[in-house]
Amino acid sequence: MNRERFDVWLRNIYDTQDVEISCTECFDLVSHFVELEVSGENAAAKLPQLKQHLDQCLACRDEYEMLFALARFENEGGLPSLEELRGSIR
Ligand SMILES: [Zn+2]
């Protein structure tokens, strides 16, 4: 492998690691993401990798939507009924 090819190869690996996170990392971060959103912060700008993962991964997106619904109801005071919860998840 010549030097130039090696650089490209290396960059590909690091670029990929830079933009993609795993479901485990996503799971660790998603509650923080929701906290930011509920408090009116631009969560997608602060955690772009997480946002990207949520856009691509259905399982994590479900998790996020559930947490978001719960956090919003909590913010407004009181736990939601099951019907309210269902209605808030698209
Ligand atoms: Zn995931």
PDB file of the backbone (N, CA, C, O) and the ligand in Angstrom, with CONECT records:
HET     ZN  A 101       1
ATOM      1  N   MET A   1       0.860  -1.205   0.000  1.00  0.00           N
ATOM      2  CA  MET A   1       0.000   0.000   0.000  1.00  0.00           C
ATOM      3  C   MET A   1       0.893   1.251   0.000  1.00  0.00           C
ATOM      4  O   MET A   1       1.746   1.412   0.873  1.00  0.00           O
ATOM      5  N   ASN A   2       0.689   2.119  -0.974  1.00  0.00           N
ATOM      6  CA  ASN A   2       1.514   3.332  -0.972  1.00  0.00           C
ATOM      7  C   ASN A   2       0.950   4.372   0.000  1.00  0.00           C
ATOM      8  O   ASN A   2      -0.156   4.249   0.525  1.00  0.00           O
ATOM      9  N   ARG A   3       1.737   5.353   0.200  1.00  0.00           N
ATOM     10  CA  ARG A   3       1.447   6.352   1.223  1.00  0.00           C
ATOM     11  C   ARG A   3       0.084   7.047   0.989  1.00  0.00           C
ATOM     12  O   ARG A   3      -0.695   7.262   1.918  1.00  0.00           O
ATOM     13  N   GLU A   4      -0.162   7.379  -0.265  1.00  0.00           N
ATOM     14  CA  GLU A   4      -1.394   8.108  -0.576  1.00  0.00           C
ATOM     15  C   GLU A   4      -2.639   7.264  -0.282  1.00  0.00           C
ATOM     16  O   GLU A   4      -3.616   7.729   0.305  1.00  0.00           O
ATOM     17  N   ARG A   5      -2.555   6.011  -0.717  1.00  0.00           N
ATOM     18  CA  ARG A   5      -3.678   5.102  -0.466  1.00  0.00           C
ATOM     19  C   ARG A   5      -3.890   4.887   1.028  1.00  0.00           C
ATOM     20  O   ARG A   5      -5.018   4.793   1.512  1.00  0.00           O
ATOM     21  N   PHE A   6      -2.792   4.815   1.727  1.00  0.00           N
ATOM     22  CA  PHE A   6      -2.863   4.619   3.165  1.00  0.00           C
ATOM     23  C   PHE A   6      -3.592   5.787   3.840  1.00  0.00           C
ATOM     24  O   PHE A   6      -4.412   5.599   4.739  1.00  0.00           O
ATOM     25  N   ASP A   7      -3.264   7.005   3.372  1.00  0.00           N
ATOM     26  CA  ASP A   7      -3.910   8.190   3.933  1.00  0.00           C
ATOM     27  C   ASP A   7      -5.419   8.176   3.692  1.00  0.00           C
ATOM     28  O   ASP A   7      -6.213   8.496   4.576  1.00  0.00           O
ATOM     29  N   VAL A   8      -5.786   7.800   2.477  1.00  0.00           N
ATOM     30  CA  VAL A   8      -7.212   7.741   2.139  1.00  0.00           C
ATOM     31  C   VAL A   8      -7.928   6.717   3.013  1.00  0.00           C
ATOM     32  O   VAL A   8      -9.015   6.954   3.540  1.00  0.00           O
ATOM     33  N   TRP A   9      -7.274   5.579   3.142  1.00  0.00           N
ATOM     34  CA  TRP A   9      -7.828   4.482   3.941  1.00  0.00           C
ATOM     35  C   TRP A   9      -8.027   4.913   5.391  1.00  0.00           C
ATOM     36  O   TRP A   9      -9.051   4.642   6.018  1.00  0.00           O
ATOM     37  N   LEU A  10      -6.999   5.597   5.895  1.00  0.00           N
ATOM     38  CA  LEU A  10      -7.039   6.066   7.273  1.00  0.00           C
ATOM     39  C   LEU A  10      -8.153   7.088   7.468  1.00  0.00           C
ATOM     40  O   LEU A  10      -8.896   7.053   8.449  1.00  0.00           O
ATOM     41  N   ARG A  11      -8.243   7.999   6.502  1.00  0.00           N
ATOM     42  CA  ARG A  11      -9.240   9.059   6.604  1.00  0.00           C
ATOM     43  C   ARG A  11     -10.655   8.464   6.583  1.00  0.00           C
ATOM     44  O   ARG A  11     -11.539   8.905   7.318  1.00  0.00           O
ATOM     45  N   ASN A  12     -10.845   7.467   5.736  1.00  0.00           N
ATOM     46  CA  ASN A  12     -12.154   6.819   5.667  1.00  0.00           C
ATOM     47  C   ASN A  12     -12.567   6.242   7.015  1.00  0.00           C
ATOM     48  O   ASN A  12     -13.706   6.393   7.458  1.00  0.00           O
ATOM     49  N   ILE A  13     -11.622   5.587   7.643  1.00  0.00           N
ATOM     50  CA  ILE A  13     -11.919   4.984   8.941  1.00  0.00           C
ATOM     51  C   ILE A  13     -12.284   6.056   9.968  1.00  0.00           C
ATOM     52  O   ILE A  13     -13.285   5.944  10.675  1.00  0.00           O
ATOM     53  N   TYR A  14     -11.455   7.092  10.034  1.00  0.00           N
ATOM     54  CA  TYR A  14     -11.711   8.100  11.047  1.00  0.00           C
ATOM     55  C   TYR A  14     -12.939   8.941  10.744  1.00  0.00           C
ATOM     56  O   TYR A  14     -13.660   9.343  11.656  1.00  0.00           O
ATOM     57  N   ASP A  15     -13.177   9.207   9.474  1.00  0.00           N
ATOM     58  CA  ASP A  15     -14.384   9.947   9.103  1.00  0.00           C
ATOM     59  C   ASP A  15     -15.621   9.182   9.542  1.00  0.00           C
ATOM     60  O   ASP A  15     -16.566   9.744  10.097  1.00  0.00           O
ATOM     61  N   THR A  16     -15.585   7.896   9.279  1.00  0.00           N
ATOM     62  CA  THR A  16     -16.738   7.062   9.622  1.00  0.00           C
ATOM     63  C   THR A  16     -16.970   7.065  11.128  1.00  0.00           C
ATOM     64  O   THR A  16     -18.097   7.227  11.597  1.00  0.00           O
ATOM     65  N   GLN A  17     -15.892   6.885  11.870  1.00  0.00           N
ATOM     66  CA  GLN A  17     -16.031   6.879  13.321  1.00  0.00           C
ATOM     67  C   GLN A  17     -16.516   8.231  13.831  1.00  0.00           C
ATOM     68  O   GLN A  17     -17.189   8.332  14.857  1.00  0.00           O
ATOM     69  N   ASP A  18     -16.156   9.247  13.090  1.00  0.00           N
ATOM     70  CA  ASP A  18     -16.489  10.585  13.511  1.00  0.00           C
ATOM     71  C   ASP A  18     -17.982  10.879  13.373  1.00  0.00           C
ATOM     72  O   ASP A  18     -18.558  11.579  14.206  1.00  0.00           O
ATOM     73  N   VAL A  19     -18.598  10.352  12.337  1.00  0.00           N
ATOM     74  CA  VAL A  19     -19.989  10.712  12.088  1.00  0.00           C
ATOM     75  C   VAL A  19     -20.990   9.672  12.566  1.00  0.00           C
ATOM     76  O   VAL A  19     -22.175   9.974  12.708  1.00  0.00           O
ATOM     77  N   GLU A  20     -20.531   8.458  12.813  1.00  0.00           N
ATOM     78  CA  GLU A  20     -21.496   7.433  13.196  1.00  0.00           C
ATOM     79  C   GLU A  20     -21.311   7.000  14.643  1.00  0.00           C
ATOM     80  O   GLU A  20     -20.191   6.797  15.113  1.00  0.00           O
ATOM     81  N   ILE A  21     -22.412   6.867  15.322  1.00  0.00           N
ATOM     82  CA  ILE A  21     -22.350   6.327  16.673  1.00  0.00           C
ATOM     83  C   ILE A  21     -23.153   5.030  16.715  1.00  0.00           C
ATOM     84  O   ILE A  21     -24.013   4.786  15.869  1.00  0.00           O
ATOM     85  N   SER A  22     -22.865   4.226  17.689  1.00  0.00           N
ATOM     86  CA  SER A  22     -23.553   2.937  17.805  1.00  0.00           C
ATOM     87  C   SER A  22     -24.855   3.115  18.580  1.00  0.00           C
ATOM     88  O   SER A  22     -25.097   4.156  19.191  1.00  0.00           O
ATOM     89  N   CYS A  23     -25.687   2.077  18.539  1.00  0.00           N
ATOM     90  CA  CYS A  23     -26.941   2.100  19.287  1.00  0.00           C
ATOM     91  C   CYS A  23     -26.675   2.237  20.783  1.00  0.00           C
ATOM     92  O   CYS A  23     -27.441   2.883  21.497  1.00  0.00           O
ATOM     93  N   THR A  24     -25.589   1.627  21.253  1.00  0.00           N
ATOM     94  CA  THR A  24     -25.262   1.713  22.677  1.00  0.00           C
ATOM     95  C   THR A  24     -24.959   3.153  23.066  1.00  0.00           C
ATOM     96  O   THR A  24     -25.441   3.651  24.084  1.00  0.00           O
ATOM     97  N   GLU A  25     -24.151   3.815  22.240  1.00  0.00           N
ATOM     98  CA  GLU A  25     -23.844   5.225  22.510  1.00  0.00           C
ATOM     99  C   GLU A  25     -25.093   6.078  22.419  1.00  0.00           C
ATOM    100  O   GLU A  25     -25.312   6.993  23.214  1.00  0.00           O
ATOM    101  N   CYS A  26     -25.894   5.756  21.441  1.00  0.00           N
ATOM    102  CA  CYS A  26     -27.144   6.484  21.248  1.00  0.00           C
ATOM    103  C   CYS A  26     -28.023   6.353  22.491  1.00  0.00           C
ATOM    104  O   CYS A  26     -28.593   7.330  22.977  1.00  0.00           O
ATOM    105  N   PHE A  27     -28.114   5.135  22.985  1.00  0.00           N
ATOM    106  CA  PHE A  27     -28.930   4.868  24.167  1.00  0.00           C
ATOM    107  C   PHE A  27     -28.435   5.666  25.365  1.00  0.00           C
ATOM    108  O   PHE A  27     -29.231   6.172  26.156  1.00  0.00           O
ATOM    109  N   ASP A  28     -27.106   5.776  25.495  1.00  0.00           N
ATOM    110  CA  ASP A  28     -26.524   6.539  26.606  1.00  0.00           C
ATOM    111  C   ASP A  28     -26.815   8.037  26.500  1.00  0.00           C
ATOM    112  O   ASP A  28     -26.954   8.734  27.505  1.00  0.00           O
ATOM    113  N   LEU A  29     -26.903   8.503  25.270  1.00  0.00           N
ATOM    114  CA  LEU A  29     -27.014   9.943  25.054  1.00  0.00           C
ATOM    115  C   LEU A  29     -28.439  10.446  24.858  1.00  0.00           C
ATOM    116  O   LEU A  29     -28.712  11.639  24.993  1.00  0.00           O
ATOM    117  N   VAL A  30     -29.337   9.532  24.540  1.00  0.00           N
ATOM    118  CA  VAL A  30     -30.639   9.991  24.070  1.00  0.00           C
ATOM    119  C   VAL A  30     -31.440  10.737  25.151  1.00  0.00           C
ATOM    120  O   VAL A  30     -32.205  11.649  24.836  1.00  0.00           O
ATOM    121  N   SER A  31     -31.265  10.353  26.418  1.00  0.00           N
ATOM    122  CA  SER A  31     -32.008  11.056  27.462  1.00  0.00           C
ATOM    123  C   SER A  31     -31.494  12.490  27.611  1.00  0.00           C
ATOM    124  O   SER A  31     -32.256  13.415  27.894  1.00  0.00           O
ATOM    125  N   HIS A  32     -30.187  12.649  27.414  1.00  0.00           N
ATOM    126  CA  HIS A  32     -29.596  13.992  27.436  1.00  0.00           C
ATOM    127  C   HIS A  32     -30.124  14.830  26.263  1.00  0.00           C
ATOM    128  O   HIS A  32     -30.438  16.011  26.410  1.00  0.00           O
ATOM    129  N   PHE A  33     -30.210  14.188  25.111  1.00  0.00           N
ATOM    130  CA  PHE A  33     -30.745  14.827  23.921  1.00  0.00           C
ATOM    131  C   PHE A  33     -32.165  15.333  24.173  1.00  0.00           C
ATOM    132  O   PHE A  33     -32.509  16.463  23.827  1.00  0.00           O
ATOM    133  N   VAL A  34     -32.974  14.477  24.777  1.00  0.00           N
ATOM    134  CA  VAL A  34     -34.362  14.834  25.083  1.00  0.00           C
ATOM    135  C   VAL A  34     -34.415  15.985  26.080  1.00  0.00           C
ATOM    136  O   VAL A  34     -35.224  16.900  25.926  1.00  0.00           O
ATOM    137  N   GLU A  35     -33.561  15.948  27.100  1.00  0.00           N
ATOM    138  CA  GLU A  35     -33.510  17.036  28.083  1.00  0.00           C
ATOM    139  C   GLU A  35     -33.242  18.376  27.407  1.00  0.00           C
ATOM    140  O   GLU A  35     -33.881  19.382  27.712  1.00  0.00           O
ATOM    141  N   LEU A  36     -32.282  18.367  26.481  1.00  0.00           N
ATOM    142  CA  LEU A  36     -31.956  19.591  25.753  1.00  0.00           C
ATOM    143  C   LEU A  36     -33.161  20.096  24.974  1.00  0.00           C
ATOM    144  O   LEU A  36     -33.490  21.282  25.008  1.00  0.00           O
ATOM    145  N   GLU A  37     -33.811  19.177  24.271  1.00  0.00           N
ATOM    146  CA  GLU A  37     -34.958  19.563  23.454  1.00  0.00           C
ATOM    147  C   GLU A  37     -36.087  20.117  24.294  1.00  0.00           C
ATOM    148  O   GLU A  37     -36.683  21.140  23.955  1.00  0.00           O
ATOM    149  N   VAL A  38     -36.379  19.440  25.391  1.00  0.00           N
ATOM    150  CA  VAL A  38     -37.487  19.859  26.239  1.00  0.00           C
ATOM    151  C   VAL A  38     -37.207  21.232  26.862  1.00  0.00           C
ATOM    152  O   VAL A  38     -38.128  22.018  27.082  1.00  0.00           O
ATOM    153  N   SER A  39     -35.919  21.516  27.145  1.00  0.00           N
ATOM    154  CA  SER A  39     -35.588  22.816  27.721  1.00  0.00           C
ATOM    155  C   SER A  39     -35.371  23.880  26.650  1.00  0.00           C
ATOM    156  O   SER A  39     -34.883  24.972  26.944  1.00  0.00           O
ATOM    157  N   GLY A  40     -35.731  23.562  25.412  1.00  0.00           N
ATOM    158  CA  GLY A  40     -35.725  24.556  24.346  1.00  0.00           C
ATOM    159  C   GLY A  40     -34.388  24.751  23.657  1.00  0.00           C
ATOM    160  O   GLY A  40     -34.232  25.674  22.858  1.00  0.00           O
ATOM    161  N   GLU A  41     -33.420  23.894  23.956  1.00  0.00           N
ATOM    162  CA  GLU A  41     -32.111  23.994  23.300  1.00  0.00           C
ATOM    163  C   GLU A  41     -32.169  23.335  21.920  1.00  0.00           C
ATOM    164  O   GLU A  41     -33.050  22.526  21.630  1.00  0.00           O
ATOM    165  N   ASN A  42     -31.209  23.706  21.089  1.00  0.00           N
ATOM    166  CA  ASN A  42     -31.121  23.062  19.779  1.00  0.00           C
ATOM    167  C   ASN A  42     -30.303  21.770  19.916  1.00  0.00           C
ATOM    168  O   ASN A  42     -29.094  21.753  19.688  1.00  0.00           O
ATOM    169  N   ALA A  43     -30.989  20.709  20.288  1.00  0.00           N
ATOM    170  CA  ALA A  43     -30.321  19.441  20.573  1.00  0.00           C
ATOM    171  C   ALA A  43     -29.632  18.878  19.330  1.00  0.00           C
ATOM    172  O   ALA A  43     -28.543  18.312  19.423  1.00  0.00           O
ATOM    173  N   ALA A  44     -30.258  19.032  18.185  1.00  0.00           N
ATOM    174  CA  ALA A  44     -29.688  18.490  16.946  1.00  0.00           C
ATOM    175  C   ALA A  44     -28.366  19.161  16.598  1.00  0.00           C
ATOM    176  O   ALA A  44     -27.469  18.527  16.042  1.00  0.00           O
ATOM    177  N   ALA A  45     -28.246  20.456  16.929  1.00  0.00           N
ATOM    178  CA  ALA A  45     -27.003  21.173  16.654  1.00  0.00           C
ATOM    179  C   ALA A  45     -25.907  20.791  17.648  1.00  0.00           C
ATOM    180  O   ALA A  45     -24.722  20.777  17.312  1.00  0.00           O
ATOM    181  N   LYS A  46     -26.325  20.484  18.875  1.00  0.00           N
ATOM    182  CA  LYS A  46     -25.334  20.136  19.892  1.00  0.00           C
ATOM    183  C   LYS A  46     -24.874  18.701  19.788  1.00  0.00           C
ATOM    184  O   LYS A  46     -23.726  18.383  20.100  1.00  0.00           O
ATOM    185  N   LEU A  47     -25.768  17.834  19.349  1.00  0.00           N
ATOM    186  CA  LEU A  47     -25.422  16.416  19.233  1.00  0.00           C
ATOM    187  C   LEU A  47     -25.770  15.917  17.825  1.00  0.00           C
ATOM    188  O   LEU A  47     -26.657  15.078  17.661  1.00  0.00           O
ATOM    189  N   PRO A  48     -25.073  16.433  16.823  1.00  0.00           N
ATOM    190  CA  PRO A  48     -25.433  16.086  15.435  1.00  0.00           C
ATOM    191  C   PRO A  48     -25.313  14.596  15.119  1.00  0.00           C
ATOM    192  O   PRO A  48     -26.084  14.053  14.328  1.00  0.00           O
ATOM    193  N   GLN A  49     -24.325  13.940  15.753  1.00  0.00           N
ATOM    194  CA  GLN A  49     -24.158  12.505  15.486  1.00  0.00           C
ATOM    195  C   GLN A  49     -25.347  11.706  15.996  1.00  0.00           C
ATOM    196  O   GLN A  49     -25.797  10.744  15.373  1.00  0.00           O
ATOM    197  N   LEU A  50     -25.832  12.133  17.137  1.00  0.00           N
ATOM    198  CA  LEU A  50     -26.986  11.449  17.711  1.00  0.00           C
ATOM    199  C   LEU A  50     -28.219  11.672  16.834  1.00  0.00           C
ATOM    200  O   LEU A  50     -28.986  10.749  16.561  1.00  0.00           O
ATOM    201  N   LYS A  51     -28.382  12.907  16.408  1.00  0.00           N
ATOM    202  CA  LYS A  51     -29.501  13.228  15.524  1.00  0.00           C
ATOM    203  C   LYS A  51     -29.447  12.383  14.252  1.00  0.00           C
ATOM    204  O   LYS A  51     -30.459  11.858  13.789  1.00  0.00           O
ATOM    205  N   GLN A  52     -28.250  12.269  13.707  1.00  0.00           N
ATOM    206  CA  GLN A  52     -28.075  11.490  12.494  1.00  0.00           C
ATOM    207  C   GLN A  52     -28.445  10.018  12.743  1.00  0.00           C
ATOM    208  O   GLN A  52     -29.097   9.378  11.918  1.00  0.00           O
ATOM    209  N   HIS A  53     -28.021   9.516  13.873  1.00  0.00           N
ATOM    210  CA  HIS A  53     -28.334   8.129  14.196  1.00  0.00           C
ATOM    211  C   HIS A  53     -29.844   7.931  14.354  1.00  0.00           C
ATOM    212  O   HIS A  53     -30.404   6.931  13.905  1.00  0.00           O
ATOM    213  N   LEU A  54     -30.480   8.891  14.991  1.00  0.00           N
ATOM    214  CA  LEU A  54     -31.932   8.795  15.189  1.00  0.00           C
ATOM    215  C   LEU A  54     -32.675   8.805  13.852  1.00  0.00           C
ATOM    216  O   LEU A  54     -33.713   8.163  13.697  1.00  0.00           O
ATOM    217  N   ASP A  55     -32.121   9.543  12.898  1.00  0.00           N
ATOM    218  CA  ASP A  55     -32.753   9.593  11.580  1.00  0.00           C
ATOM    219  C   ASP A  55     -32.624   8.264  10.838  1.00  0.00           C
ATOM    220  O   ASP A  55     -33.429   7.944   9.963  1.00  0.00           O
ATOM    221  N   GLN A  56     -31.600   7.502  11.203  1.00  0.00           N
ATOM    222  CA  GLN A  56     -31.305   6.289  10.444  1.00  0.00           C
ATOM    223  C   GLN A  56     -31.760   5.016  11.146  1.00  0.00           C
ATOM    224  O   GLN A  56     -31.978   3.995  10.494  1.00  0.00           O
ATOM    225  N   CYS A  57     -31.904   5.065  12.446  1.00  0.00           N
ATOM    226  CA  CYS A  57     -32.133   3.846  13.216  1.00  0.00           C
ATOM    227  C   CYS A  57     -33.530   3.861  13.837  1.00  0.00           C
ATOM    228  O   CYS A  57     -33.821   4.665  14.723  1.00  0.00           O
ATOM    229  N   LEU A  58     -34.364   2.981  13.367  1.00  0.00           N
ATOM    230  CA  LEU A  58     -35.756   2.956  13.804  1.00  0.00           C
ATOM    231  C   LEU A  58     -35.884   2.601  15.278  1.00  0.00           C
ATOM    232  O   LEU A  58     -36.710   3.177  15.986  1.00  0.00           O
ATOM    233  N   ALA A  59     -35.079   1.664  15.741  1.00  0.00           N
ATOM    234  CA  ALA A  59     -35.151   1.222  17.138  1.00  0.00           C
ATOM    235  C   ALA A  59     -34.841   2.382  18.083  1.00  0.00           C
ATOM    236  O   ALA A  59     -35.544   2.586  19.073  1.00  0.00           O
ATOM    237  N   CYS A  60     -33.800   3.132  17.780  1.00  0.00           N
ATOM    238  CA  CYS A  60     -33.416   4.258  18.629  1.00  0.00           C
ATOM    239  C   CYS A  60     -34.412   5.404  18.504  1.00  0.00           C
ATOM    240  O   CYS A  60     -34.642   6.148  19.458  1.00  0.00           O
ATOM    241  N   ARG A  61     -34.990   5.536  17.336  1.00  0.00           N
ATOM    242  CA  ARG A  61     -35.981   6.583  17.135  1.00  0.00           C
ATOM    243  C   ARG A  61     -37.217   6.313  18.001  1.00  0.00           C
ATOM    244  O   ARG A  61     -37.781   7.236  18.590  1.00  0.00           O
ATOM    245  N   ASP A  62     -37.622   5.075  18.073  1.00  0.00           N
ATOM    246  CA  ASP A  62     -38.739   4.693  18.945  1.00  0.00           C
ATOM    247  C   ASP A  62     -38.441   5.055  20.391  1.00  0.00           C
ATOM    248  O   ASP A  62     -39.269   5.634  21.095  1.00  0.00           O
ATOM    249  N   GLU A  63     -37.240   4.697  20.809  1.00  0.00           N
ATOM    250  CA  GLU A  63     -36.788   4.988  22.168  1.00  0.00           C
ATOM    251  C   GLU A  63     -36.840   6.494  22.426  1.00  0.00           C
ATOM    252  O   GLU A  63     -37.324   6.947  23.463  1.00  0.00           O
ATOM    253  N   TYR A  64     -36.339   7.242  21.475  1.00  0.00           N
ATOM    254  CA  TYR A  64     -36.307   8.699  21.588  1.00  0.00           C
ATOM    255  C   TYR A  64     -37.718   9.277  21.676  1.00  0.00           C
ATOM    256  O   TYR A  64     -37.986  10.142  22.510  1.00  0.00           O
ATOM    257  N   GLU A  65     -38.609   8.803  20.824  1.00  0.00           N
ATOM    258  CA  GLU A  65     -39.967   9.367  20.811  1.00  0.00           C
ATOM    259  C   GLU A  65     -40.700   9.080  22.109  1.00  0.00           C
ATOM    260  O   GLU A  65     -41.458   9.912  22.607  1.00  0.00           O
ATOM    261  N   MET A  66     -40.468   7.906  22.643  1.00  0.00           N
ATOM    262  CA  MET A  66     -41.067   7.553  23.923  1.00  0.00           C
ATOM    263  C   MET A  66     -40.539   8.456  25.034  1.00  0.00           C
ATOM    264  O   MET A  66     -41.313   8.996  25.824  1.00  0.00           O
ATOM    265  N   LEU A  67     -39.223   8.616  25.089  1.00  0.00           N
ATOM    266  CA  LEU A  67     -38.614   9.468  26.112  1.00  0.00           C
ATOM    267  C   LEU A  67     -39.058  10.919  25.957  1.00  0.00           C
ATOM    268  O   LEU A  67     -39.311  11.614  26.941  1.00  0.00           O
ATOM    269  N   PHE A  68     -39.146  11.356  24.722  1.00  0.00           N
ATOM    270  CA  PHE A  68     -39.538  12.734  24.460  1.00  0.00           C
ATOM    271  C   PHE A  68     -40.967  12.986  24.929  1.00  0.00           C
ATOM    272  O   PHE A  68     -41.258  14.008  25.551  1.00  0.00           O
ATOM    273  N   ALA A  69     -41.847  12.047  24.623  1.00  0.00           N
ATOM    274  CA  ALA A  69     -43.245  12.176  25.049  1.00  0.00           C
ATOM    275  C   ALA A  69     -43.343  12.228  26.570  1.00  0.00           C
ATOM    276  O   ALA A  69     -44.057  13.062  27.128  1.00  0.00           O
ATOM    277  N   LEU A  70     -42.625  11.336  27.228  1.00  0.00           N
ATOM    278  CA  LEU A  70     -42.636  11.305  28.691  1.00  0.00           C
ATOM    279  C   LEU A  70     -42.085  12.599  29.283  1.00  0.00           C
ATOM    280  O   LEU A  70     -42.660  13.166  30.212  1.00  0.00           O
ATOM    281  N   ALA A  71     -40.967  13.052  28.732  1.00  0.00           N
ATOM    282  CA  ALA A  71     -40.322  14.255  29.254  1.00  0.00           C
ATOM    283  C   ALA A  71     -41.223  15.473  29.084  1.00  0.00           C
ATOM    284  O   ALA A  71     -41.275  16.343  29.953  1.00  0.00           O
ATOM    285  N   ARG A  72     -41.922  15.527  27.972  1.00  0.00           N
ATOM    286  CA  ARG A  72     -42.795  16.673  27.719  1.00  0.00           C
ATOM    287  C   ARG A  72     -43.964  16.691  28.692  1.00  0.00           C
ATOM    288  O   ARG A  72     -44.315  17.736  29.240  1.00  0.00           O
ATOM    289  N   PHE A  73     -44.562  15.522  28.900  1.00  0.00           N
ATOM    290  CA  PHE A  73     -45.671  15.453  29.846  1.00  0.00           C
ATOM    291  C   PHE A  73     -45.197  15.791  31.257  1.00  0.00           C
ATOM    292  O   PHE A  73     -45.900  16.464  32.011  1.00  0.00           O
ATOM    293  N   GLU A  74     -44.003  15.318  31.606  1.00  0.00           N
ATOM    294  CA  GLU A  74     -43.437  15.586  32.915  1.00  0.00           C
ATOM    295  C   GLU A  74     -43.230  17.085  33.101  1.00  0.00           C
ATOM    296  O   GLU A  74     -43.471  17.648  34.168  1.00  0.00           O
ATOM    297  N   ASN A  75     -42.777  17.697  32.024  1.00  0.00           N
ATOM    298  CA  ASN A  75     -42.527  19.135  32.020  1.00  0.00           C
ATOM    299  C   ASN A  75     -43.813  19.928  32.236  1.00  0.00           C
ATOM    300  O   ASN A  75     -43.823  20.966  32.898  1.00  0.00           O
ATOM    301  N   GLU A  76     -44.886  19.415  31.665  1.00  0.00           N
ATOM    302  CA  GLU A  76     -46.175  20.098  31.788  1.00  0.00           C
ATOM    303  C   GLU A  76     -46.866  19.737  33.089  1.00  0.00           C
ATOM    304  O   GLU A  76     -47.918  20.289  33.414  1.00  0.00           O
ATOM    305  N   GLY A  77     -46.289  18.828  33.820  1.00  0.00           N
ATOM    306  CA  GLY A  77     -46.846  18.436  35.114  1.00  0.00           C
ATOM    307  C   GLY A  77     -47.746  17.224  35.019  1.00  0.00           C
ATOM    308  O   GLY A  77     -48.745  17.229  34.301  1.00  0.00           O
ATOM    309  N   GLY A  78     -47.388  16.211  35.735  1.00  0.00           N
ATOM    310  CA  GLY A  78     -48.237  15.022  35.776  1.00  0.00           C
ATOM    311  C   GLY A  78     -47.913  14.020  34.698  1.00  0.00           C
ATOM    312  O   GLY A  78     -47.527  14.380  33.586  1.00  0.00           O
ATOM    313  N   LEU A  79     -48.073  12.766  35.038  1.00  0.00           N
ATOM    314  CA  LEU A  79     -47.818  11.717  34.065  1.00  0.00           C
ATOM    315  C   LEU A  79     -49.007  11.588  33.112  1.00  0.00           C
ATOM    316  O   LEU A  79     -50.155  11.815  33.495  1.00  0.00           O
ATOM    317  N   PRO A  80     -48.718  11.228  31.900  1.00  0.00           N
ATOM    318  CA  PRO A  80     -49.790  11.090  30.908  1.00  0.00           C
ATOM    319  C   PRO A  80     -50.602   9.817  31.116  1.00  0.00           C
ATOM    320  O   PRO A  80     -50.127   8.844  31.700  1.00  0.00           O
ATOM    321  N   SER A  81     -51.796   9.848  30.640  1.00  0.00           N
ATOM    322  CA  SER A  81     -52.548   8.598  30.554  1.00  0.00           C
ATOM    323  C   SER A  81     -52.027   7.827  29.357  1.00  0.00           C
ATOM    324  O   SER A  81     -51.316   8.373  28.513  1.00  0.00           O
ATOM    325  N   LEU A  82     -52.379   6.581  29.291  1.00  0.00           N
ATOM    326  CA  LEU A  82     -51.913   5.756  28.180  1.00  0.00           C
ATOM    327  C   LEU A  82     -52.400   6.320  26.851  1.00  0.00           C
ATOM    328  O   LEU A  82     -51.682   6.293  25.852  1.00  0.00           O
ATOM    329  N   GLU A  83     -53.628   6.829  26.852  1.00  0.00           N
ATOM    330  CA  GLU A  83     -54.201   7.385  25.620  1.00  0.00           C
ATOM    331  C   GLU A  83     -53.434   8.630  25.165  1.00  0.00           C
ATOM    332  O   GLU A  83     -53.136   8.792  23.982  1.00  0.00           O
ATOM    333  N   GLU A  84     -53.129   9.486  26.105  1.00  0.00           N
ATOM    334  CA  GLU A  84     -52.376  10.696  25.776  1.00  0.00           C
ATOM    335  C   GLU A  84     -50.998  10.330  25.212  1.00  0.00           C
ATOM    336  O   GLU A  84     -50.500  10.942  24.268  1.00  0.00           O
ATOM    337  N   LEU A  85     -50.410   9.308  25.833  1.00  0.00           N
ATOM    338  CA  LEU A  85     -49.096   8.870  25.421  1.00  0.00           C
ATOM    339  C   LEU A  85     -49.132   8.321  23.991  1.00  0.00           C
ATOM    340  O   LEU A  85     -48.276   8.624  23.160  1.00  0.00           O
ATOM    341  N   ARG A  86     -50.138   7.516  23.748  1.00  0.00           N
ATOM    342  CA  ARG A  86     -50.298   6.956  22.399  1.00  0.00           C
ATOM    343  C   ARG A  86     -50.467   8.064  21.380  1.00  0.00           C
ATOM    344  O   ARG A  86     -49.869   8.039  20.304  1.00  0.00           O
ATOM    345  N   GLY A  87     -51.301   9.047  21.742  1.00  0.00           N
ATOM    346  CA  GLY A  87     -51.602  10.129  20.817  1.00  0.00           C
ATOM    347  C   GLY A  87     -50.391  10.986  20.509  1.00  0.00           C
ATOM    348  O   GLY A  87     -50.329  11.613  19.451  1.00  0.00           O
ATOM    349  N   SER A  88     -49.430  11.021  21.417  1.00  0.00           N
ATOM    350  CA  SER A  88     -48.280  11.891  21.219  1.00  0.00           C
ATOM    351  C   SER A  88     -47.194  11.245  20.382  1.00  0.00           C
ATOM    352  O   SER A  88     -46.258  11.914  19.945  1.00  0.00           O
ATOM    353  N   ILE A  89     -47.318   9.942  20.157  1.00  0.00           N
ATOM    354  CA  ILE A  89     -46.312   9.232  19.361  1.00  0.00           C
ATOM    355  C   ILE A  89     -46.849   9.006  17.963  1.00  0.00           C
ATOM    356  O   ILE A  89     -47.867   8.348  17.752  1.00  0.00           O
ATOM    357  N   ARG A  90     -46.132   9.571  17.030  1.00  0.00           N
ATOM    358  CA  ARG A  90     -46.582   9.456  15.650  1.00  0.00           C
ATOM    359  C   ARG A  90     -46.131   8.150  15.027  1.00  0.00           C
ATOM    360  O   ARG A  90     -46.425   7.888  13.860  1.00  0.00           O
TER     361      ARG A  90
HETATM  362 ZN    ZN A 101     -29.660   2.732  16.959  1.00  0.00          ZN2+
END
